[in-house]
Amino acid sequence: MNAVTDSLVIARRNLIRMGRIPEMLVFGLIQPIMFVVLFTYVFGGSIQVGSSTSTQAYREFLMAGIFAQTVTFATAGAGAGIADDMHKGLIDRFRSLPMARGAVLTGRTLADLVQTALTLLVLAAVALLVGWRTHENVGKVLAGFGLLLLLGYAFSWIGALIGLSVRTPEAATSGGLIWLFPLTFISNAFVDANHMPTFLRHIAEWNPFSATVQGCRELFGNLPPDFQAPDAWPMQHPVWASLIWSVVIILIFRTLAVRKYRRAAG
């Protein structure tokens, strides 16, 4: 219970800090909104989804990918924030307090989760304005957003490990982004993976990012009626695959991050 209380205190501290720097939220929204507009209106009529090239079909196919990309790109911010705390000596101050050491990282990732939820809320409103619609009940739609938040929380632990492993916030930002671009683009986020070369298609099908995107499309009802999912197990059971991937990532990277933090604070 002490560890939980300490984590919530640290989360509150980070949320207060975020509230005092609203530019963080504003700039975090610019890129996904740009992607929504560019992919919808520039590429919408030229990318085939199933047997359709209609703008509306691609718009609904696209949004789950944009949502997932947004929650994963928050990884860079999480890593930079932790690296900044390390650089300024804030971690040394926490060391002098009677608190659970893992609470610093848990509190940070919980605060990032709240920020990610707010970002998703605004982005969903923008998506509705450009014509995105869901075709399932409210429970399934909320479950889809739950999958997105779980993936974002899992990736925030990767960001935490990166932030603890570098010396400056700038390095944490670069290290948090450089691997995300191939992860998100070699996936089914923006195009149908069935149209990729064979070796890339296999990578995309087993990509944890792809599983979450496909699971959200199913829960949102955003797959065309004639869409044929790949035969790979994660694409046939994307919701379960997404849950498994996210839990595994949390277990592995939380363990590594807390161990790295203890060494850094030791």
C-alpha positions, -999 to +999 in steps of 0.1 A: +000+000+000+029+024+007+043+017-028+008+025-043+005+057-023+040+068-032+033+061-069+001+082-068+020+111-052+046+110-079+019+108-106+002+138-091+034+157-091+039+150-128+003+159-137+007+192-119+039+198-139+022+189-172-007+213-163+018+241-160+032+234-194+002+232-217+025+234-247+034+198-241-002+186-248-007+211-277+025+201-296+018+164-289-015+168-308-001+186-338+016+156-354-014+131-352-038+157-364-015+164-394-014+127-401-052+125-400-056+153-425-028+143-448-036+106-450-074+112-453-074+139-479-042+133-498-040+095-499-076+086-491-087+078-526-056+061-538-050+034-512-069+002-515-086-014-484-100-048-493-115-042-527-124-006-521-105+026-528-132+049-514-121+078-491-146+068-464-134+032-463-098+043-459-107+070-434-123+044-411-094+019-418-068+046-410-080+060-376-071+030-355-036+033-369-033+070-361-046+064-326-021+036-320+008+057-334-002+086-311+000+064-279+033+048-289+050+081-298+043+093-263+072+069-254+097+096-264+082+121-240+082+096-212+119+089-217+128+126-220+110+134-188+128+108-168+161+117-184+154+154-175+147+144-138+180+125-137+199+153-153+186+179-129+193+158-098+156+153-089+162+116-086+188+122-059+163+142-039+138+113-041+165+090-029+166+109+004+129+104+010+113+073+027+096+061-004+095+030-026+121+033-053+099+019-080+073+045-072+092+072-091+089+053-124+054+040-118+041+075-109+057+088-141+042+062-163+007+067-147+009+104-154+019+098-190-011+074-192-034+102-181-019+126-207-022+099-234-059+095-225-065+132-229-047+133-262-068+103-275-100+121-264-091+152-285-079+132-314-111+111-315-131+144-316-110+155-346-115+121-363-153+125-359-151+159-375-134+146-406-159+118-410-147+088-389-175+067-375-177+035-354-202+007-361-202-013-329-218-007-295-203+016-268-188-013-248-167-025-278-156+010-287-145+017-251-127-017-251-108-005-283-096+026-265-087+005-236-064-016-258-048+016-270-042+029-235-027-004-224-003-004-254+006+032-246+013+023-209+034-007-220+055+015-243+060+041-216+080+015-197+103+012-228+106+050-227+114+049-190+143+024-196+156+046-225+154+077-202+174+059-175+200+047-200+211+080-216+227+111-202+206+139-216+169+145-224+178+152-260+194+118-263+163+103-247+140+120-273+161+107-302+164+073-287+127+071-281+118+080-317+143+064-339+129+028-335+093+039-335+092+049-371+100+014-385+078-002-359+047+019-369+053+020-406+061-017-411+027-026-398-010-025-409-015+010-395-016+029-428-019+002-455-033-033-458-004-056-449-016-081-476-001-057-502+034-057-487+063-078-500+063-113-483+092-107-458+077-073-447+042-088-445+054-114-420+071-088-398+039-066-399+017-095-390+037-103-358+043-067-349+026-060-315+016-026-329-003-043-358-021-065-333-035-035-314-044-017-346-063-047-360-080-053-326-092-018-325-105-020-361-125-050-351-139-034-319-147-002-337-163-020-366-140-003-391-131-032-413-147-034-448-171-063-452-148-080-478-116-075-459-095-107-456-073-108-425-039-125-429-037-161-417-011-153-389-024-160-354-021-123-342-042-111-371-068-138-366-071-131-329-059-095-326-076-085-293-060-114-275-027-109-292-027-072-283-034-080-246-006-106-245+019-084-262+012-054-239+013-075-207+046-091-218+061-057-227+051-043-193+065-073-174+098-072-192+105-035-194+091-026-160+115-052-145+145-038-165+136-002-158+132-006-120+165-025-119+182+002-139+167+029-116+180+011-085+215+010-100+213+046-110+200+057-076+223+034-057 
